[in-house]
Amino acid sequence: MAHPPKGMNGRQLFPRFPVAHAIPALAGVREGGLARAGAAALSRRMRTHVWLFAAAGYNVALALFHLGFWRLFRWREELPKLHPVNRGVLQVVNLMLTFLFLLLAGLQVLFTAEMTGTALGRALLAGMMLFWILRAVLQPLFWRALPAATNAAFVGLFLLGAGLHALAYPS
């Protein structure tokens, strides 16, 4: 085990460790050690932040999936069959959902303390959880043409998103 330099203890060194100042979950550590922050509270905050980062990753993955819609659904051939207004609405809604997913992922990564420590952040997390639950409910209603197994897979995927946002919600 490594020992601190002569004349210094680990507590004096750790607050100078740059990661302690960059990660909000370690706020208690940089203020005087685990004893003051409470090991259980620190562990709970770190778990919440891990789930928050997982939810952000999920949102990025869904944004990338939405960007693939032009190829996946052959929109180059299919969209010209629609009325120009419907064609525009479909593409704009898809792009705005993509933007929303990326925006939320950015907020989840860049403002972790605010997402878990303020009423607004918690409301956003709860809203995203409800968004994915509603999306799971709507899947079989609007995608009846898909095989039941495919619909079930999508419902599971959307419930995963709801679950990740629920796990990121601070207890």
C-alpha positions as CSV (number, residue, x, y, z in Angstrom):
1,M,0.0,0.0,0.0
2,A,1.3,3.5,-0.9
3,H,1.9,5.9,1.9
4,P,1.7,9.7,1.8
5,P,4.9,11.7,1.9
6,K,6.5,12.2,5.2
7,G,4.7,14.7,7.4
8,M,1.4,14.4,5.5
9,N,-1.5,12.1,6.0
10,G,-3.9,10.9,3.3
11,R,-6.6,13.3,4.3
12,Q,-4.3,16.2,3.6
13,L,-3.5,14.9,0.2
14,F,-6.9,13.8,-1.1
15,P,-8.5,17.2,-1.3
16,R,-5.8,18.2,-3.7
17,F,-6.7,15.3,-6.0
18,P,-8.4,17.0,-8.9
19,V,-11.1,14.3,-9.4
20,A,-12.5,15.0,-5.9
21,H,-13.3,18.5,-7.0
22,A,-14.7,17.5,-10.4
23,I,-17.2,14.8,-9.3
24,P,-20.2,16.2,-7.2
25,A,-20.6,12.8,-5.5
26,L,-17.2,13.3,-3.9
27,A,-18.1,16.6,-2.3
28,G,-18.1,15.2,1.2
29,V,-14.7,13.6,0.6
30,R,-13.0,16.8,-0.4
31,E,-14.5,18.6,2.7
32,G,-12.8,16.3,5.2
33,G,-13.0,12.7,4.4
34,L,-15.5,9.8,4.4
35,A,-16.2,10.1,8.0
36,R,-18.0,13.5,7.6
37,A,-19.7,12.7,4.3
38,G,-20.8,9.3,5.5
39,A,-19.8,6.2,3.6
40,A,-23.4,5.2,3.0
41,A,-24.5,8.6,1.7
42,L,-21.5,8.7,-0.6
43,S,-22.2,5.3,-2.0
44,R,-25.8,6.2,-2.6
45,R,-24.9,9.4,-4.5
46,M,-22.3,7.6,-6.6
47,R,-24.8,4.8,-7.5
48,T,-27.4,7.5,-8.4
49,H,-24.8,9.2,-10.7
50,V,-23.9,5.9,-12.3
51,W,-27.5,5.3,-13.2
52,L,-27.8,8.9,-14.4
53,F,-24.9,8.3,-16.7
54,A,-26.4,5.1,-17.9
55,A,-29.7,6.9,-18.6
56,A,-27.7,9.6,-20.5
57,G,-26.1,6.8,-22.6
58,Y,-29.5,5.4,-23.3
59,N,-30.7,8.8,-24.5
60,V,-27.7,9.1,-26.8
61,A,-28.3,5.7,-28.2
62,L,-31.9,6.5,-29.0
63,A,-30.8,9.8,-30.6
64,L,-28.5,7.9,-32.9
65,F,-31.2,5.4,-33.6
66,H,-33.5,8.2,-34.7
67,L,-30.8,9.7,-36.9
68,G,-30.8,6.3,-38.7
69,F,-34.5,6.5,-39.6
70,W,-33.9,7.8,-43.1
71,R,-32.0,4.7,-44.0
72,L,-33.8,2.2,-41.7
73,F,-37.3,3.1,-43.0
74,R,-36.1,4.0,-46.6
75,W,-37.4,7.5,-46.2
76,R,-35.7,8.6,-49.5
77,E,-38.2,6.4,-51.3
78,E,-41.1,6.4,-48.9
79,L,-41.4,10.1,-47.9
80,P,-42.1,11.4,-51.4
81,K,-45.4,9.4,-51.3
82,L,-46.7,11.5,-48.4
83,H,-48.2,15.0,-48.7
84,P,-45.4,17.6,-48.4
85,V,-46.9,18.8,-45.0
86,N,-46.9,15.3,-43.6
87,R,-43.4,14.6,-44.9
88,G,-42.2,17.8,-43.3
89,V,-43.9,17.1,-40.0
90,L,-42.5,13.5,-39.8
91,Q,-38.9,14.7,-40.4
92,V,-39.1,17.7,-38.1
93,V,-40.6,15.7,-35.2
94,N,-37.9,13.1,-35.7
95,L,-35.1,15.7,-35.7
96,M,-36.6,17.5,-32.6
97,L,-36.8,14.2,-30.7
98,T,-33.2,13.5,-31.6
99,F,-32.3,17.0,-30.3
100,L,-34.3,16.4,-27.1
101,F,-32.6,13.1,-26.4
102,L,-29.2,14.7,-26.8
103,L,-30.1,17.8,-24.8
104,L,-31.3,15.6,-21.9
105,A,-28.2,13.4,-22.1
106,G,-26.0,16.5,-21.9
107,L,-27.9,17.8,-18.9
108,Q,-27.6,14.4,-17.2
109,V,-23.9,14.3,-17.7
110,L,-23.0,18.0,-17.2
111,F,-25.4,18.8,-14.3
112,T,-25.5,15.6,-12.3
113,A,-25.8,17.4,-9.0
114,E,-28.6,19.5,-10.2
115,M,-30.4,16.6,-11.8
116,T,-30.4,14.7,-8.5
117,G,-30.4,17.5,-6.0
118,T,-33.0,20.0,-7.2
119,A,-36.8,19.8,-7.7
120,L,-36.4,20.7,-11.4
121,G,-33.8,18.0,-12.0
122,R,-35.9,15.4,-10.3
123,A,-39.0,16.5,-12.3
124,L,-37.0,16.1,-15.5
125,L,-36.0,12.6,-14.4
126,A,-39.6,11.7,-13.5
127,G,-40.8,13.2,-16.8
128,M,-38.4,11.1,-18.8
129,M,-39.4,8.0,-16.9
130,L,-43.1,8.7,-17.7
131,F,-42.2,9.5,-21.3
132,W,-40.7,6.0,-21.8
133,I,-43.6,4.3,-20.0
134,L,-46.0,6.1,-22.2
135,R,-43.9,5.2,-25.3
136,A,-44.0,1.5,-24.2
137,V,-47.8,1.6,-23.9
138,L,-48.3,3.3,-27.3
139,Q,-46.0,0.8,-29.1
140,P,-48.4,-2.0,-29.6
141,L,-51.3,0.4,-30.3
142,F,-49.7,2.1,-33.2
143,W,-47.4,-0.6,-34.5
144,R,-50.0,-3.4,-34.9
145,A,-48.5,-4.4,-38.3
146,L,-45.3,-5.6,-36.6
147,P,-45.0,-9.1,-35.3
148,A,-45.9,-9.5,-31.6
149,A,-42.3,-10.5,-30.8
150,T,-40.9,-7.3,-32.4
151,N,-43.5,-5.2,-30.5
152,A,-42.5,-7.0,-27.3
153,A,-38.8,-6.2,-27.9
154,F,-39.6,-2.5,-28.4
155,V,-41.8,-2.4,-25.3
156,G,-38.9,-3.9,-23.4
157,L,-36.5,-1.4,-24.8
158,F,-38.7,1.5,-23.8
159,L,-39.3,0.1,-20.3
160,L,-35.5,-0.2,-20.0
161,G,-35.4,3.6,-20.6
162,A,-38.0,4.1,-17.9
163,G,-36.1,1.9,-15.5
164,L,-32.8,3.7,-16.1
165,H,-34.4,7.0,-15.4
166,A,-36.2,5.6,-12.3
167,L,-32.9,4.2,-11.0
168,A,-31.3,7.6,-11.5
169,Y,-34.0,9.3,-9.4
170,P,-32.5,10.0,-6.0
171,S,-33.9,8.0,-3.1
